[in-house]
Amino acid sequence: MSEGEVSVMSDIFRPYEKLVEITILGKTFLVPEKNSLLRAFQFISPETIPYGRFCWNQECQYCKVSCQLADDDQPRPILSCKFIVSEGMVISDLAPELIGCLRTKLGTHATLAAPEADSQPPVAPPDGSC
């Protein structure tokens, strides 16, 4: 990664001092604190999330996940574009658009979760970017 690419990547994230640990479909990742969960997904997969069909303002619903926080007793649905990431988050379900964009980072975890996420196969963007 060139110096210019690092600068662009750091410009899209809110300032952070440390990385926090979250779990997505059983796989652990380190992501920047003080950022939305959707930005954390972009940190994990910068080559696919920017090309997903996400509106980033809660209108599209393509970023919906089931999330359990450390102090929750069960998962709850949230929109990852509006929810700030926190240490110990457990993401147990992802919208089909997110599964498609994160499949290379999640590996077999994504293929196991895909049937549960929706009864219909995920729809790829017309340009095939994700």
C-alpha positions in Angstrom: 0.0 0.0 0.0 1.5 3.3 -1.0 1.7 6.4 1.2 -1.2 8.1 -0.8 -3.5 5.1 -0.3 -2.8 5.2 3.5 -3.7 8.9 3.6 -7.0 8.3 1.7 -8.0 5.4 4.0 -7.2 7.4 7.1 -9.4 10.3 5.8 -12.6 8.2 5.7 -12.4 7.1 9.3 -13.2 9.1 12.4 -10.0 9.7 14.5 -9.2 6.7 16.7 -6.5 5.8 19.2 -6.9 2.0 19.2 -8.4 -1.0 17.5 -11.2 -2.9 19.2 -12.1 -6.6 18.8 -15.4 -7.6 17.3 -16.7 -11.0 16.1 -18.5 -11.4 12.8 -20.1 -14.8 12.2 -17.7 -16.4 14.6 -14.5 -14.8 13.1 -12.6 -12.1 15.1 -11.4 -8.8 13.7 -9.7 -5.7 15.0 -11.4 -2.5 13.8 -11.0 1.2 14.7 -13.0 2.5 17.7 -15.3 5.5 17.4 -16.4 4.6 13.9 -19.7 3.2 12.6 -19.9 -0.5 12.2 -20.2 -0.1 8.4 -16.9 1.9 8.4 -15.4 -1.0 10.5 -16.6 -3.4 7.7 -14.8 -1.0 5.2 -11.7 -1.2 7.4 -11.8 -5.0 7.1 -12.5 -5.0 3.4 -11.5 -1.7 1.8 -11.6 -3.2 -1.7 -15.3 -4.2 -1.6 -17.4 -2.2 0.9 -17.0 1.1 -1.0 -18.5 -0.5 -4.1 -21.6 -2.0 -2.3 -25.0 -0.5 -2.7 -24.9 1.2 0.7 -26.5 4.6 1.1 -24.7 5.3 4.5 -27.8 7.2 5.8 -30.2 4.3 6.9 -32.4 4.5 3.8 -31.4 1.4 1.9 -31.4 -1.1 4.8 -28.6 -3.1 3.0 -26.4 -2.8 6.0 -28.7 -4.4 8.5 -27.1 -6.8 11.0 -28.0 -8.7 14.1 -25.6 -7.5 16.9 -25.1 -8.4 20.5 -23.2 -6.1 22.7 -21.2 -7.2 25.7 -24.0 -6.1 28.1 -26.9 -7.5 26.0 -28.6 -10.8 26.7 -29.6 -11.4 23.1 -28.8 -10.1 19.6 -30.8 -7.2 18.2 -31.2 -5.8 14.7 -29.3 -2.6 13.9 -28.2 -0.6 10.9 -24.4 -0.7 10.7 -24.3 2.7 9.1 -25.7 4.3 12.2 -24.2 2.2 15.1 -20.8 2.9 16.6 -18.6 -0.1 17.0 -17.6 -1.2 20.5 -15.3 -3.7 22.1 -16.8 -7.2 22.2 -19.6 -6.8 19.6 -20.8 -10.0 18.2 -22.4 -9.9 14.8 -24.5 -13.1 14.3 -26.3 -12.2 11.0 -25.6 -10.0 8.0 -27.7 -8.6 5.2 -27.1 -10.4 1.9 -25.3 -7.3 0.5 -22.8 -7.4 3.4 -22.3 -11.1 3.0 -21.4 -10.6 -0.6 -19.0 -7.8 0.1 -17.3 -9.5 3.1 -17.2 -13.1 1.7 -13.5 -13.1 1.0 -12.7 -11.9 4.5 -15.2 -14.2 6.2 -14.4 -17.3 4.1 -16.5 -20.3 5.0 -18.3 -18.3 7.7 -20.0 -16.3 5.0 -21.2 -19.3 3.0 -22.6 -20.9 6.2 -24.5 -17.7 7.1 -25.9 -16.9 3.6 -28.9 -19.2 3.7 -29.9 -17.9 7.1 -29.6 -14.3 6.0 -32.3 -14.5 3.4 -34.2 -17.2 1.5 -33.3 -15.5 -1.8 -29.7 -15.4 -3.1 -27.9 -12.1 -2.7 -28.2 -9.8 -5.7 -24.9 -8.5 -7.0 -24.6 -4.9 -8.2 -25.1 -4.6 -12.0 -21.4 -3.7 -12.4 -20.4 -6.9 -10.4 -18.1 -4.9 -8.1 -18.9 -6.8 -4.9 
